[in-house]
Amino acid sequence: MAKNNRTNRQSLLIAFTIFALALLVSSSVFADTEKAKELYNQGIKAMQEKNNMAAVVAFEATLKEDPNYSDAYLNLGVIRFGEKAYDRAIDMFEKATEKNPKNVDAFANLGRVNVKLKRYSEAVASFQTATTIEPTNGSLYKELGKVFYRMKNYKEVIATMNKCHELGTGDHLTYYMLGKSFQKNNDSKSAIKALNASIKEKASNYNAHFLLGTIYHQQSNYSKAAAQYKAAQKAD
């Protein structure tokens, strides 16, 4: 009986020790998280004040307290991007996506850096991931469509720009790119419609008027072609 009591006391002691350690660890993590948040906010304030040096110090201190703070990596990437230190920016944005695979801003910024570096395939992959995270964000489709346009992948330009317009984030440039892509795919009717939409968004629109003139000229519709060429000349 004495042996059983001693065993029970030992079991209770072990359980209490484990419980106390768990409380200590959780308390430490909580404190680190709070400190990280405080430092992160200091970094945001420094960025708002255009003091990037202080912001970098604050965000790096944030990551010492909490190495999983995705937005700290994101903002370090933004600063490096602004400094045109593109390789360092990519490293920060990639770390942000690793820490938080749902960080849409990190994926979008990763796409933008890759566009700057003319790594278009990598940019497409980043923007496509961003659109899967936020499928109703038309601006992401706009940026993705522009990358496809640079790649002269006109079929994908049509798909992404149509989605961009469906979500209400189009402008004269996206309609022009759509019109150009339809023209390249020998769909003059759709091209004319898109180019007219571009002109509706911006009346003084050299590129849209000139391309419309070219299409009408190819169709031997010389009066309409002449009118568009004159409008293009006036817009130039």
Phi and psi restraints in degrees (value plus and minus 20) as a CYANA .aco file:
   2 ALA   PHI     -83.8   -43.8
   2 ALA   PSI     -57.7   -17.7
   3 LYS   PHI     -84.4   -44.4
   3 LYS   PSI     -61.6   -21.6
   4 ASN   PHI     -83.7   -43.7
   4 ASN   PSI     -61.0   -21.0
   5 ASN   PHI     -83.2   -43.2
   5 ASN   PSI     -60.9   -20.9
   6 ARG   PHI     -84.9   -44.9
   6 ARG   PSI     -60.1   -20.1
   7 THR   PHI     -84.0   -44.0
   7 THR   PSI     -61.7   -21.7
   8 ASN   PHI     -83.3   -43.3
   8 ASN   PSI     -61.5   -21.5
   9 ARG   PHI     -84.2   -44.2
   9 ARG   PSI     -59.7   -19.7
  10 GLN   PHI     -84.4   -44.4
  10 GLN   PSI     -60.1   -20.1
  11 SER   PHI     -84.4   -44.4
  11 SER   PSI     -62.5   -22.5
  12 LEU   PHI     -84.0   -44.0
  12 LEU   PSI     -58.5   -18.5
  13 LEU   PHI     -84.8   -44.8
  13 LEU   PSI     -63.9   -23.9
  14 ILE   PHI     -83.1   -43.1
  14 ILE   PSI     -64.5   -24.5
  15 ALA   PHI     -82.2   -42.2
  15 ALA   PSI     -62.6   -22.6
  16 PHE   PHI     -84.4   -44.4
  16 PHE   PSI     -61.0   -21.0
  17 THR   PHI     -82.6   -42.6
  17 THR   PSI     -64.5   -24.5
  18 ILE   PHI     -82.3   -42.3
  18 ILE   PSI     -63.3   -23.3
  19 PHE   PHI     -81.6   -41.6
  19 PHE   PSI     -63.4   -23.4
  20 ALA   PHI     -85.2   -45.2
  20 ALA   PSI     -60.9   -20.9
  21 LEU   PHI     -84.2   -44.2
  21 LEU   PSI     -59.3   -19.3
  22 ALA   PHI     -82.4   -42.4
  22 ALA   PSI     -62.6   -22.6
  23 LEU   PHI     -83.3   -43.3
  23 LEU   PSI     -61.1   -21.1
  24 LEU   PHI     -84.0   -44.0
  24 LEU   PSI     -64.6   -24.6
  25 VAL   PHI     -85.2   -45.2
  25 VAL   PSI     -66.7   -26.7
  26 SER   PHI     -84.4   -44.4
  26 SER   PSI     -57.2   -17.2
  27 SER   PHI     -84.5   -44.5
  27 SER   PSI     -59.7   -19.7
  28 SER   PHI     -85.9   -45.9
  28 SER   PSI     -63.9   -23.9
  29 VAL   PHI     -81.6   -41.6
  29 VAL   PSI     -63.7   -23.7
  30 PHE   PHI     -80.4   -40.4
  30 PHE   PSI     -63.4   -23.4
  31 ALA   PHI     -84.5   -44.5
  31 ALA   PSI     -62.6   -22.6
  32 ASP   PHI     -82.4   -42.4
  32 ASP   PSI     -61.4   -21.4
  33 THR   PHI     -83.6   -43.6
  33 THR   PSI     -63.2   -23.2
  34 GLU   PHI     -84.6   -44.6
  34 GLU   PSI     -61.5   -21.5
  35 LYS   PHI     -85.2   -45.2
  35 LYS   PSI     -61.4   -21.4
  36 ALA   PHI     -81.7   -41.7
  36 ALA   PSI     -61.8   -21.8
  37 LYS   PHI     -83.4   -43.4
  37 LYS   PSI     -61.3   -21.3
  38 GLU   PHI     -83.0   -43.0
  38 GLU   PSI     -64.2   -24.2
  39 LEU   PHI     -86.6   -46.6
  39 LEU   PSI     -59.1   -19.1
  40 TYR   PHI     -81.5   -41.5
  40 TYR   PSI     -64.2   -24.2
  41 ASN   PHI     -82.6   -42.6
  41 ASN   PSI     -54.8   -14.8
  42 GLN   PHI     -83.3   -43.3
  42 GLN   PSI     -58.8   -18.8
  43 GLY   PHI     -85.2   -45.2
  43 GLY   PSI     -61.6   -21.6
  44 ILE   PHI     -81.8   -41.8
  44 ILE   PSI     -64.1   -24.1
  45 LYS   PHI     -82.2   -42.2
  45 LYS   PSI     -61.6   -21.6
  46 ALA   PHI     -83.9   -43.9
  46 ALA   PSI     -59.3   -19.3
  47 MET   PHI     -83.2   -43.2
  47 MET   PSI     -62.5   -22.5
  48 GLN   PHI     -82.3   -42.3
  48 GLN   PSI     -50.9   -10.9
  49 GLU   PHI    -109.0   -69.0
  49 GLU   PSI     -14.0    26.0
  50 LYS   PHI      41.1    81.1
  50 LYS   PSI      10.5    50.5
  51 ASN   PHI    -124.5   -84.5
  51 ASN   PSI      59.4    99.4
  52 ASN   PHI     -86.4   -46.4
  52 ASN   PSI     -52.0   -12.0
  53 MET   PHI     -82.3   -42.3
  53 MET   PSI     -66.3   -26.3
  54 ALA   PHI     -86.5   -46.5
  54 ALA   PSI     -55.4   -15.4
  55 ALA   PHI     -84.0   -44.0
  55 ALA   PSI     -63.8   -23.8
  56 VAL   PHI     -80.7   -40.7
  56 VAL   PSI     -64.3   -24.3
  57 VAL   PHI     -79.9   -39.9
  57 VAL   PSI     -63.5   -23.5
  58 ALA   PHI     -87.1   -47.1
  58 ALA   PSI     -63.6   -23.6
  59 PHE   PHI     -88.9   -48.9
  59 PHE   PSI     -57.6   -17.6
  60 GLU   PHI     -86.0   -46.0
  60 GLU   PSI     -57.6   -17.6
  61 ALA   PHI     -86.3   -46.3
  61 ALA   PSI     -56.2   -16.2
  62 THR   PHI     -76.8   -36.8
  62 THR   PSI     -65.6   -25.6
  63 LEU   PHI     -91.3   -51.3
  63 LEU   PSI     -44.4    -4.4
  64 LYS   PHI     -88.8   -48.8
  64 LYS   PSI     -56.4   -16.4
  65 GLU   PHI     -96.4   -56.4
  65 GLU   PSI     -59.4   -19.4
  66 ASP   PHI    -162.0  -122.0
  66 ASP   PSI      74.4   114.4
  67 PRO   PHI     -84.1   -44.1
  67 PRO   PSI     -29.4    10.6
  68 ASN   PHI    -121.3   -81.3
  68 ASN   PSI      -8.2    31.8
  69 TYR   PHI     -96.5   -56.5
  69 TYR   PSI      71.8   111.8
  70 SER   PHI     -77.6   -37.6
  70 SER   PSI     -63.8   -23.8
  71 ASP   PHI     -88.2   -48.2
  71 ASP   PSI     -42.5    -2.5
  72 ALA   PHI     -88.5   -48.5
  72 ALA   PSI     -62.6   -22.6
  73 TYR   PHI     -82.0   -42.0
  73 TYR   PSI     -62.1   -22.1
  74 LEU   PHI     -77.1   -37.1
  74 LEU   PSI     -68.7   -28.7
  75 ASN   PHI     -93.0   -53.0
  75 ASN   PSI     -50.7   -10.7
  76 LEU   PHI     -82.9   -42.9
  76 LEU   PSI     -59.0   -19.0
  77 GLY   PHI     -84.0   -44.0
  77 GLY   PSI     -60.9   -20.9
  78 VAL   PHI     -80.7   -40.7
  78 VAL   PSI     -62.5   -22.5
  79 ILE   PHI     -84.4   -44.4
  79 ILE   PSI     -65.8   -25.8
  80 ARG   PHI     -85.6   -45.6
  80 ARG   PSI     -54.7   -14.7
  81 PHE   PHI     -82.1   -42.1
  81 PHE   PSI     -64.8   -24.8
  82 GLY   PHI     -83.8   -43.8
  82 GLY   PSI     -48.0    -8.0
  83 GLU   PHI    -105.0   -65.0
  83 GLU   PSI     -21.1    18.9
  84 LYS   PHI      45.1    85.1
  84 LYS   PSI       2.3    42.3
  85 ALA   PHI    -109.6   -69.6
  85 ALA   PSI      52.9    92.9
  86 TYR   PHI     -86.0   -46.0
  86 TYR   PSI     -57.9   -17.9
  87 ASP   PHI     -85.1   -45.1
  87 ASP   PSI     -58.8   -18.8
  88 ARG   PHI     -89.6   -49.6
  88 ARG   PSI     -55.4   -15.4
  89 ALA   PHI     -83.7   -43.7
  89 ALA   PSI     -64.7   -24.7
  90 ILE   PHI     -78.7   -38.7
  90 ILE   PSI     -63.2   -23.2
  91 ASP   PHI     -79.3   -39.3
  91 ASP   PSI     -63.4   -23.4
  92 MET   PHI     -87.4   -47.4
  92 MET   PSI     -64.4   -24.4
  93 PHE   PHI     -85.8   -45.8
  93 PHE   PSI     -57.8   -17.8
  94 GLU   PHI     -84.5   -44.5
  94 GLU   PSI     -60.7   -20.7
  95 LYS   PHI     -84.6   -44.6
  95 LYS   PSI     -57.6   -17.6
  96 ALA   PHI     -82.1   -42.1
  96 ALA   PSI     -60.5   -20.5
  97 THR   PHI     -91.3   -51.3
  97 THR   PSI     -52.3   -12.3
  98 GLU   PHI     -86.8   -46.8
  98 GLU   PSI     -62.0   -22.0
  99 LYS   PHI     -93.4   -53.4
  99 LYS   PSI     -50.8   -10.8
 100 ASN   PHI    -163.3  -123.3
 100 ASN   PSI      73.9   113.9
 101 PRO   PHI     -84.4   -44.4
 101 PRO   PSI     -24.2    15.8
 102 LYS   PHI    -126.6   -86.6
 102 LYS   PSI      -8.7    31.3
 103 ASN   PHI     -99.7   -59.7
 103 ASN   PSI      69.6   109.6
 104 VAL   PHI     -82.6   -42.6
 104 VAL   PSI     -55.6   -15.6
 105 ASP   PHI     -85.4   -45.4
 105 ASP   PSI     -55.7   -15.7
 106 ALA   PHI     -86.1   -46.1
 106 ALA   PSI     -63.7   -23.7
 107 PHE   PHI     -85.9   -45.9
 107 PHE   PSI     -61.1   -21.1
 108 ALA   PHI     -84.5   -44.5
 108 ALA   PSI     -63.2   -23.2
 109 ASN   PHI     -87.0   -47.0
 109 ASN   PSI     -53.8   -13.8
 110 LEU   PHI     -81.8   -41.8
 110 LEU   PSI     -60.7   -20.7
 111 GLY   PHI     -82.4   -42.4
 111 GLY   PSI     -62.8   -22.8
 112 ARG   PHI     -85.2   -45.2
 112 ARG   PSI     -59.3   -19.3
 113 VAL   PHI     -84.8   -44.8
 113 VAL   PSI     -62.9   -22.9
 114 ASN   PHI     -85.3   -45.3
 114 ASN   PSI     -51.1   -11.1
 115 VAL   PHI     -83.6   -43.6
 115 VAL   PSI     -65.0   -25.0
 116 LYS   PHI     -77.4   -37.4
 116 LYS   PSI     -56.7   -16.7
 117 LEU   PHI    -108.7   -68.7
 117 LEU   PSI     -16.4    23.6
 118 LYS   PHI      39.9    79.9
 118 LYS   PSI      10.5    50.5
 119 ARG   PHI    -115.6   -75.6
 119 ARG   PSI      55.0    95.0
 120 TYR   PHI     -88.7   -48.7
 120 TYR   PSI     -56.5   -16.5
 121 SER   PHI     -83.6   -43.6
 121 SER   PSI     -60.7   -20.7
 122 GLU   PHI     -87.3   -47.3
 122 GLU   PSI     -57.8   -17.8
 123 ALA   PHI     -83.6   -43.6
 123 ALA   PSI     -63.0   -23.0
 124 VAL   PHI     -78.2   -38.2
 124 VAL   PSI     -66.3   -26.3
 125 ALA   PHI     -80.0   -40.0
 125 ALA   PSI     -61.2   -21.2
 126 SER   PHI     -87.5   -47.5
 126 SER   PSI     -66.1   -26.1
 127 PHE   PHI     -86.7   -46.7
 127 PHE   PSI     -56.0   -16.0
 128 GLN   PHI     -84.8   -44.8
 128 GLN   PSI     -59.9   -19.9
 129 THR   PHI     -82.7   -42.7
 129 THR   PSI     -62.1   -22.1
 130 ALA   PHI     -79.8   -39.8
 130 ALA   PSI     -60.5   -20.5
 131 THR   PHI     -89.8   -49.8
 131 THR   PSI     -47.2    -7.2
 132 THR   PHI     -92.3   -52.3
 132 THR   PSI     -49.3    -9.3
 133 ILE   PHI     -96.0   -56.0
 133 ILE   PSI     -62.1   -22.1
 134 GLU   PHI    -146.6  -106.6
 134 GLU   PSI      58.2    98.2
 135 PRO   PHI     -87.9   -47.9
 135 PRO   PSI     -30.5     9.5
 136 THR   PHI    -125.2   -85.2
 136 THR   PSI      -8.0    32.0
 137 ASN   PHI    -110.9   -70.9
 137 ASN   PSI      76.1   116.1
 138 GLY   PHI     -83.2   -43.2
 138 GLY   PSI     -49.4    -9.4
 139 SER   PHI     -82.9   -42.9
 139 SER   PSI     -51.9   -11.9
 140 LEU   PHI     -87.9   -47.9
 140 LEU   PSI     -59.4   -19.4
 141 TYR   PHI     -86.6   -46.6
 141 TYR   PSI     -55.3   -15.3
 142 LYS   PHI     -80.2   -40.2
 142 LYS   PSI     -68.3   -28.3
 143 GLU   PHI     -86.0   -46.0
 143 GLU   PSI     -59.4   -19.4
 144 LEU   PHI     -83.3   -43.3
 144 LEU   PSI     -63.5   -23.5
 145 GLY   PHI     -81.0   -41.0
 145 GLY   PSI     -58.0   -18.0
 146 LYS   PHI     -85.2   -45.2
 146 LYS   PSI     -55.3   -15.3
 147 VAL   PHI     -85.9   -45.9
 147 VAL   PSI     -65.2   -25.2
 148 PHE   PHI     -80.5   -40.5
 148 PHE   PSI     -56.0   -16.0
 149 TYR   PHI     -84.2   -44.2
 149 TYR   PSI     -61.9   -21.9
 150 ARG   PHI     -81.6   -41.6
 150 ARG   PSI     -53.7   -13.7
 151 MET   PHI    -102.4   -62.4
 151 MET   PSI     -24.2    15.8
 152 LYS   PHI      39.6    79.6
 152 LYS   PSI      11.5    51.5
 153 ASN   PHI    -114.0   -74.0
 153 ASN   PSI      58.9    98.9
 154 TYR   PHI     -88.5   -48.5
 154 TYR   PSI     -49.6    -9.6
 155 LYS   PHI     -81.8   -41.8
 155 LYS   PSI     -63.0   -23.0
 156 GLU   PHI     -93.6   -53.6
 156 GLU   PSI     -50.8   -10.8
 157 VAL   PHI     -79.6   -39.6
 157 VAL   PSI     -65.1   -25.1
 158 ILE   PHI     -79.8   -39.8
 158 ILE   PSI     -66.0   -26.0
 159 ALA   PHI     -84.0   -44.0
 159 ALA   PSI     -65.7   -25.7
 160 THR   PHI     -95.5   -55.5
 160 THR   PSI     -58.7   -18.7
 161 MET   PHI     -90.1   -50.1
 161 MET   PSI     -53.9   -13.9
 162 ASN   PHI     -81.6   -41.6
 162 ASN   PSI     -60.4   -20.4
 163 LYS   PHI     -85.7   -45.7
 163 LYS   PSI     -62.0   -22.0
 164 CYS   PHI     -77.3   -37.3
 164 CYS   PSI     -65.8   -25.8
 165 HIS   PHI     -90.4   -50.4
 165 HIS   PSI     -56.0   -16.0
 166 GLU   PHI     -80.1   -40.1
 166 GLU   PSI     -53.9   -13.9
 167 LEU   PHI    -110.6   -70.6
 167 LEU   PSI     -16.2    23.8
 168 GLY   PHI      59.5    99.5
 168 GLY   PSI       4.4    44.4
 169 THR   PHI    -137.1   -97.1
 169 THR   PSI       1.7    41.7
 170 GLY   PHI     -99.3   -59.3
 170 GLY   PSI     145.5   185.5
 171 ASP   PHI    -169.4  -129.4
 171 ASP   PSI    -195.0  -155.0
 172 HIS   PHI     -80.0   -40.0
 172 HIS   PSI     -54.3   -14.3
 173 LEU   PHI     -91.3   -51.3
 173 LEU   PSI     -61.8   -21.8
 174 THR   PHI     -86.8   -46.8
 174 THR   PSI     -57.0   -17.0
 175 TYR   PHI     -87.6   -47.6
 175 TYR   PSI     -57.0   -17.0
 176 TYR   PHI     -83.3   -43.3
 176 TYR   PSI     -66.7   -26.7
 177 MET   PHI     -80.4   -40.4
 177 MET   PSI     -58.4   -18.4
 178 LEU   PHI     -84.5   -44.5
 178 LEU   PSI     -65.5   -25.5
 179 GLY   PHI     -80.8   -40.8
 179 GLY   PSI     -64.5   -24.5
 180 LYS   PHI     -80.9   -40.9
 180 LYS   PSI     -60.3   -20.3
 181 SER   PHI     -87.6   -47.6
 181 SER   PSI     -60.5   -20.5
 182 PHE   PHI     -82.6   -42.6
 182 PHE   PSI     -61.6   -21.6
 183 GLN   PHI     -80.2   -40.2
 183 GLN   PSI     -63.7   -23.7
 184 LYS   PHI     -84.6   -44.6
 184 LYS   PSI     -44.7    -4.7
 185 ASN   PHI    -117.3   -77.3
 185 ASN   PSI      -3.5    36.5
 186 ASN   PHI      39.4    79.4
 186 ASN   PSI      14.9    54.9
 187 ASP   PHI    -134.7   -94.7
 187 ASP   PSI      59.2    99.2
 188 SER   PHI     -84.2   -44.2
 188 SER   PSI     -57.6   -17.6
 189 LYS   PHI     -80.3   -40.3
 189 LYS   PSI     -68.2   -28.2
 190 SER   PHI     -88.0   -48.0
 190 SER   PSI     -54.7   -14.7
 191 ALA   PHI     -82.9   -42.9
 191 ALA   PSI     -65.1   -25.1
 192 ILE   PHI     -81.9   -41.9
 192 ILE   PSI     -62.2   -22.2
 193 LYS   PHI     -81.6   -41.6
 193 LYS   PSI     -65.2   -25.2
 194 ALA   PHI     -87.6   -47.6
 194 ALA   PSI     -59.6   -19.6
 195 LEU   PHI     -88.3   -48.3
 195 LEU   PSI     -56.7   -16.7
 196 ASN   PHI     -84.5   -44.5
 196 ASN   PSI     -55.5   -15.5
 197 ALA   PHI     -86.0   -46.0
 197 ALA   PSI     -56.9   -16.9
 198 SER   PHI     -82.9   -42.9
 198 SER   PSI     -63.4   -23.4
 199 ILE   PHI     -87.8   -47.8
 199 ILE   PSI     -53.5   -13.5
 200 LYS   PHI     -84.0   -44.0
 200 LYS   PSI     -56.2   -16.2
 201 GLU   PHI     -92.7   -52.7
 201 GLU   PSI     -54.2   -14.2
 202 LYS   PHI    -167.4  -127.4
 202 LYS   PSI      85.4   125.4
 203 ALA   PHI     -84.2   -44.2
 203 ALA   PSI     -63.9   -23.9
 204 SER   PHI    -103.3   -63.3
 204 SER   PSI      63.6   103.6
 205 ASN   PHI    -154.1  -114.1
 205 ASN   PSI      66.5   106.5
 206 TYR   PHI     -74.3   -34.3
 206 TYR   PSI     -72.8   -32.8
 207 ASN   PHI     -80.2   -40.2
 207 ASN   PSI     -65.2   -25.2
 208 ALA   PHI     -87.0   -47.0
 208 ALA   PSI     -63.9   -23.9
 209 HIS   PHI     -82.3   -42.3
 209 HIS   PSI     -64.8   -24.8
 210 PHE   PHI     -84.5   -44.5
 210 PHE   PSI     -63.0   -23.0
 211 LEU   PHI     -86.7   -46.7
 211 LEU   PSI     -58.3   -18.3
 212 LEU   PHI     -80.4   -40.4
 212 LEU   PSI     -63.7   -23.7
 213 GLY   PHI     -79.0   -39.0
 213 GLY   PSI     -61.2   -21.2
 214 THR   PHI     -82.9   -42.9
 214 THR   PSI     -63.5   -23.5
 215 ILE   PHI     -84.4   -44.4
 215 ILE   PSI     -66.2   -26.2
 216 TYR   PHI     -83.3   -43.3
 216 TYR   PSI     -57.0   -17.0
 217 HIS   PHI     -82.3   -42.3
 217 HIS   PSI     -63.9   -23.9
 218 GLN   PHI     -84.4   -44.4
 218 GLN   PSI     -46.5    -6.5
 219 GLN   PHI    -108.5   -68.5
 219 GLN   PSI     -16.2    23.8
 220 SER   PHI      43.7    83.7
 220 SER   PSI       3.7    43.7
 221 ASN   PHI    -115.4   -75.4
 221 ASN   PSI      58.7    98.7
 222 TYR   PHI     -90.2   -50.2
 222 TYR   PSI     -52.7   -12.7
 223 SER   PHI     -86.1   -46.1
 223 SER   PSI     -64.3   -24.3
 224 LYS   PHI     -87.5   -47.5
 224 LYS   PSI     -58.0   -18.0
 225 ALA   PHI     -81.2   -41.2
 225 ALA   PSI     -65.9   -25.9
 226 ALA   PHI     -81.9   -41.9
 226 ALA   PSI     -60.3   -20.3
 227 ALA   PHI     -82.4   -42.4
 227 ALA   PSI     -61.3   -21.3
 228 GLN   PHI     -90.9   -50.9
 228 GLN   PSI     -58.2   -18.2
 229 TYR   PHI     -83.4   -43.4
 229 TYR   PSI     -59.9   -19.9
 230 LYS   PHI     -84.3   -44.3
 230 LYS   PSI     -61.2   -21.2
 231 ALA   PHI     -85.2   -45.2
 231 ALA   PSI     -57.7   -17.7
 232 ALA   PHI     -85.3   -45.3
 232 ALA   PSI     -63.3   -23.3
 233 GLN   PHI     -81.4   -41.4
 233 GLN   PSI     -60.1   -20.1
 234 LYS   PHI     -87.9   -47.9
 234 LYS   PSI     -55.6   -15.6
 235 ALA   PHI     -95.8   -55.8
 235 ALA   PSI     -44.7    -4.7
